[in-house]
Amino acid sequence: MPATTEIQKSALDALDSLHFNQVAVRITNSEQSEEWCFRILNKINWVICEAGIAGKQAEITKHYLLSALEIYLSVDEKYFLYLAQFNNVSGSHRGFQEKEKYQEYAEHSRNFSLANLCIAAACNGVDRKFLTRATDVLINDRELALSSTPLHIRYRLAERCYALEYTNAPLNFYRELVSHGIIRCGKYSSRNDKTAEKSNEGLSTLFIRAGLLFELKMLQRALMIITSLKHHGSITLPKSDTLSSRVERKKISDYYKRLVGAWFQDGSKISFAVFQCHNNNPKLAAQRLLKNMSMFYFHKRIFSGTQGSWLGTLGAFDIEVDSKENPDVAIYYSEKNDHTISEKIKNNFSNAGFNVSARSLYLRHKEIKQKCYFKIEYYCSILTNMPCMLPWWDDNNEYYNLAQAFEETDDN
C-alpha cells in the first residue's frame, strides 16, 4: 500500500476539524444560542446585500466579517482583571498598575490581527475599507448588542456559524475532495451522486467557506508568534515537550523555521496562509489549500481511523443525532433492517454517491460513541463554563488540546 501523502494527511485533518466542530456545535446548541447566531448572520447578510455584493463573493465577505467580529469580541475586560489579580497574588503587587499595559498591548494586537485579516480578505476580493467600515457598523449596532453575546458563541464565532449554515459540511467537503480526484474513495460514484452541483463554476460555497476557516486558523496560530516579533522584535519559542514524540517535536521545529522564512520572504506579510478562492481550476485551488495546511496547520485528530473509515465516522454522528430525535426507532436489525435509523442514513449517503452498508454504519457508531464523543462533551463543558474570553491572538487552542488528551477515567 502506498504511503499517505501530505495532501491526504491534510485532507483528513480538515475532515476531523470540520466534524469536531459539527459535533461540538450540536452539543452546545440551544434555541437561544441559535437565535444569537442567526441574528448576527442576518445582520451581516443585510450589510452585504446593501453593498450590492452577491453570489460566492457574498459568502467570502460574510466569512471575513464573522472573523473580524470574532477578533473584536475576544477582548474581554474580565480577562485583564484576572491577569491583574493573578500578578498581585503572585507577589509582584503591581497587577492593577500593569492592567493598563495589558489593555494597550491588547489594542495593538487586535489592530494588528485585523490588519492581517484585511490583507487576506483583499487577496480574495474584499475591499479593506468596506470590511473595516462594515465591522464598525456591526460592533456599534445597538439592536444587535454584540457585547452581550454569550462567551461560548463569541469563541470560534466563524466556525459556529459555518456549522449552523452548512449542517452537513463534513460529508459534502469529503464528497467534493473525492469528486475532484484529490483523494480517492472506492465507495463513491459520481453517476449515483444526486447532490453534486451540476455546474462548472469551480469550488462550492461550502468548500470555499471551509477553506477560509482553515486560512483563519493558520493566520491565528502564525499571529501568536508574529505579534511578538512585531511588538518585541523577538520570538519566544515554546518549551520542549518531552512527552511528545520525536515526530511531533520535529513538526513544531519545522513549523517555526517555515514561518520565520515565509515571514521574511513575503516582506512581513501573511500571504503564505491565504486561500485563493478565485481560481478557475477548483482541483488546483483545493490542492494548494491542503498543501498550505500541510506546512502551517496544526491539528491533533479526535477521531481515529484511516481515510476509508471516514464515511462510517460521519454516518455514526448522523445515527447519534437521529437516535436522540427518534428514541423509539431502532438503530439496526441484523435481519429485515428496513425503516431503521441506520438504513435511513445509508440511503442519505447513497444520494450523495457513497455506497456504504447499514451494518458498517451501525458498528462504527458503537465504536465512536465509546471512544470519541465524551472528549467533545468535555470540550463543550469547558466552553460553557468559561469565566472570560481569551484574546484571539493569544489562544493556542488549549481547550481543544485538553479535550483531545482527556480520558473518560480522568478524575475531573
GUPAVEX-85452 format. One line per field, with one value per residue (C-alpha): residue number from 1; x, y, z. Coordinates in steps of 0.2 Angstrom, whole numbers. Layout:
N
seq <- (NUM:...)
xx <- (X:...)
yy <- (Y:...)
zz <- (Z:...)
This chain:
412
seq <- (1:2:3:4:5:6:7:8:9:10:11:12:13:14:15:16:17:18:19:20:21:22:23:24:25:26:27:28:29:30:31:32:33:34:35:36:37:38:39:40:41:42:43:44:45:46:47:48:49:50:51:52:53:54:55:56:57:58:59:60:61:62:63:64:65:66:67:68:69:70:71:72:73:74:75:76:77:78:79:80:81:82:83:84:85:86:87:88:89:90:91:92:93:94:95:96:97:98:99:100:101:102:103:104:105:106:107:108:109:110:111:112:113:114:115:116:117:118:119:120:121:122:123:124:125:126:127:128:129:130:131:132:133:134:135:136:137:138:139:140:141:142:143:144:145:146:147:148:149:150:151:152:153:154:155:156:157:158:159:160:161:162:163:164:165:166:167:168:169:170:171:172:173:174:175:176:177:178:179:180:181:182:183:184:185:186:187:188:189:190:191:192:193:194:195:196:197:198:199:200:201:202:203:204:205:206:207:208:209:210:211:212:213:214:215:216:217:218:219:220:221:222:223:224:225:226:227:228:229:230:231:232:233:234:235:236:237:238:239:240:241:242:243:244:245:246:247:248:249:250:251:252:253:254:255:256:257:258:259:260:261:262:263:264:265:266:267:268:269:270:271:272:273:274:275:276:277:278:279:280:281:282:283:284:285:286:287:288:289:290:291:292:293:294:295:296:297:298:299:300:301:302:303:304:305:306:307:308:309:310:311:312:313:314:315:316:317:318:319:320:321:322:323:324:325:326:327:328:329:330:331:332:333:334:335:336:337:338:339:340:341:342:343:344:345:346:347:348:349:350:351:352:353:354:355:356:357:358:359:360:361:362:363:364:365:366:367:368:369:370:371:372:373:374:375:376:377:378:379:380:381:382:383:384:385:386:387:388:389:390:391:392:393:394:395:396:397:398:399:400:401:402:403:404:405:406:407:408:409:410:411:412)
xx <- (0:7:12:-1:4:5:-10:-20:-15:-21:-37:-40:-35:-48:-62:-58:-58:-75:-83:-77:-84:-100:-102:-97:-110:-123:-119:-119:-133:-149:-164:-156:-138:-145:-155:-140:-130:-144:-147:-128:-129:-145:-137:-121:-132:-141:-125:-118:-134:-134:-117:-123:-112:-119:-115:-99:-92:-105:-101:-82:-86:-98:-83:-71:-85:-88:-69:-67:-81:-73:-57:-66:-77:-62:-56:-64:-62:-63:-48:-37:-45:-40:-22:-20:-27:-15:0:-5:-7:9:19:23:9:9:-5:-18:-4:0:-18:-17:-2:-11:-25:-13:-5:-22:-27:-11:-13:-31:-27:-13:-23:-37:-24:-18:-36:-39:-23:-30:-48:-40:-32:-50:-58:-65:-61:-52:-62:-78:-73:-67:-82:-95:-86:-88:-107:-110:-100:-109:-126:-137:-150:-138:-129:-114:-106:-120:-116:-113:-94:-96:-104:-90:-77:-74:-89:-85:-84:-100:-110:-102:-108:-126:-127:-119:-126:-119:-102:-90:-98:-100:-82:-77:-88:-80:-62:-66:-76:-61:-49:-39:-42:-49:-64:-69:-86:-90:-98:-102:-116:-125:-122:-138:-132:-117:-119:-122:-111:-93:-92:-77:-77:-94:-98:-97:-79:-74:-80:-72:-55:-57:-59:-43:-35:-41:-34:-17:-17:-22:-8:5:0:3:22:22:13:28:40:32:29:45:57:59:51:48:50:39:46:51:38:47:31:28:35:51:40:28:43:51:34:34:53:49:34:44:58:45:35:50:56:39:38:54:52:35:41:32:15:5:2:8:-8:-20:-33:-35:-54:-55:-46:-54:-46:-55:-44:-28:-36:-40:-23:-15:-26:-21:-3:-3:-11:2:15:6:-9:-8:-21:-22:-36:-50:-57:-46:-45:-40:-47:-58:-66:-72:-88:-93:-87:-98:-113:-110:-114:-130:-135:-132:-142:-156:-157:-159:-173:-182:-178:-192:-184:-172:-154:-151:-158:-147:-162:-175:-167:-180:-186:-171:-160:-145:-155:-160:-143:-137:-149:-144:-126:-132:-140:-123:-114:-107:-111:-109:-119:-131:-121:-104:-113:-120:-104:-94:-107:-105:-86:-86:-99:-87:-71:-74:-90:-85:-70:-81:-93:-79:-73:-91:-92:-76:-83:-100:-91:-78:-75:-69:-64:-46:-39:-39:-21:-16:-27:-16:-31:-28:-46:-46:-29:-36:-51:-40:-30:-44:-49:-65:-57:-49:-54:-62)
yy <- (0:17:29:43:59:76:82:66:69:87:81:70:84:95:82:79:98:100:85:90:107:100:89:102:115:102:98:116:122:128:139:154:151:148:164:174:166:169:187:190:181:191:207:203:197:214:224:213:215:234:234:225:210:194:175:167:184:187:171:176:193:185:174:189:199:185:183:202:201:185:195:211:201:191:207:205:217:202:194:209:209:191:195:209:199:185:196:204:187:180:193:207:218:228:219:233:246:235:232:247:240:224:234:244:228:220:235:234:215:217:230:220:205:214:222:205:198:213:208:190:197:209:194:187:202:210:229:234:250:241:227:240:251:236:229:245:246:229:232:248:242:244:232:218:222:211:215:204:189:173:168:151:159:173:159:152:163:160:141:140:150:139:123:131:136:121:107:93:101:87:74:87:93:75:72:87:81:64:71:82:67:75:59:43:33:17:18:34:35:52:43:40:57:66:81:87:104:102:117:121:136:129:125:126:140:126:121:139:144:129:133:151:144:134:150:159:146:146:165:164:152:162:179:172:172:186:198:196:198:214:221:215:211:193:176:166:148:135:124:107:94:78:68:72:60:64:66:79:89:89:96:111:114:114:125:139:138:139:153:164:160:164:180:187:181:189:206:204:199:183:178:160:157:164:153:159:157:164:151:144:127:120:105:116:128:114:106:122:124:107:110:126:116:103:116:129:120:110:98:83:72:67:53:38:28:29:38:23:24:42:38:27:41:54:42:37:55:56:40:48:63:54:41:56:64:47:37:24:20:5:9:-8:-25:-40:-46:-35:-19:-8:8:8:24:15:11:29:36:23:30:48:43:34:50:58:45:34:16:11:-3:0:-13:-4:12:4:-4:12:21:9:12:31:33:24:32:50:59:61:71:83:84:88:102:109:109:120:132:134:137:150:163:176:176:173:186:179:182:173:157:142:130:125:120:108:101:97:88:79:72:69:51:46:39:56:62:78)
zz <- (0:-5:9:14:5:14:4:10:28:27:20:35:47:38:39:58:61:52:60:78:75:69:84:97:89:90:109:114:103:110:105:112:105:88:89:93:78:66:72:68:52:46:50:41:26:26:26:12:2:5:-3:-18:-16:-21:-25:-20:-16:-3:6:6:13:26:32:34:43:55:58:61:74:82:84:91:103:111:120:137:152:164:156:161:178:181:175:187:201:197:197:214:222:214:224:211:219:203:194:194:189:174:169:158:149:146:138:127:121:118:107:97:95:90:77:70:69:60:48:43:41:29:19:17:13:0:-9:-11:-17:-1:0:16:18:17:29:42:40:40:56:64:60:67:83:86:82:97:92:89:106:102:119:127:116:127:128:120:105:103:104:87:80:62:64:74:61:47:56:58:40:32:43:33:29:33:21:7:9:8:-7:-16:-12:-20:-35:-39:-38:-24:-13:-18:-12:-20:-12:-22:-39:-47:-58:-41:-34:-33:-23:-34:-41:-60:-65:-69:-58:-48:-29:-20:-7:6:2:0:17:25:16:23:41:39:32:48:59:51:52:71:75:65:73:90:85:73:85:97:83:78:96:104:90:96:96:111:107:116:130:123:127:132:132:114:101:91:76:84:91:73:66:78:74:56:58:66:53:39:47:50:32:25:35:29:11:10:16:33:25:28:10:15:24:11:2:-15:-18:-36:-45:-62:-58:-42:-41:-41:-28:-16:-18:-14:2:8:3:14:28:27:31:43:50:67:71:83:77:89:78:74:58:41:26:22:39:37:29:45:56:48:47:66:70:59:68:85:81:73:88:100:90:87:103:99:82:81:75:67:65:59:48:39:43:34:42:55:58:50:34:33:35:22:9:13:9:-7:-13:-11:-21:-7:-6:12:22:36:46:45:50:65:70:68:78:93:92:90:104:116:111:105:110:128:123:114:128:139:127:127:146:146:134:143:159:153:166:152:134:129:117:99:96:112:110:107:106:124:126:111:117:134:126:114:129:140:145:152:168:172:189:183)
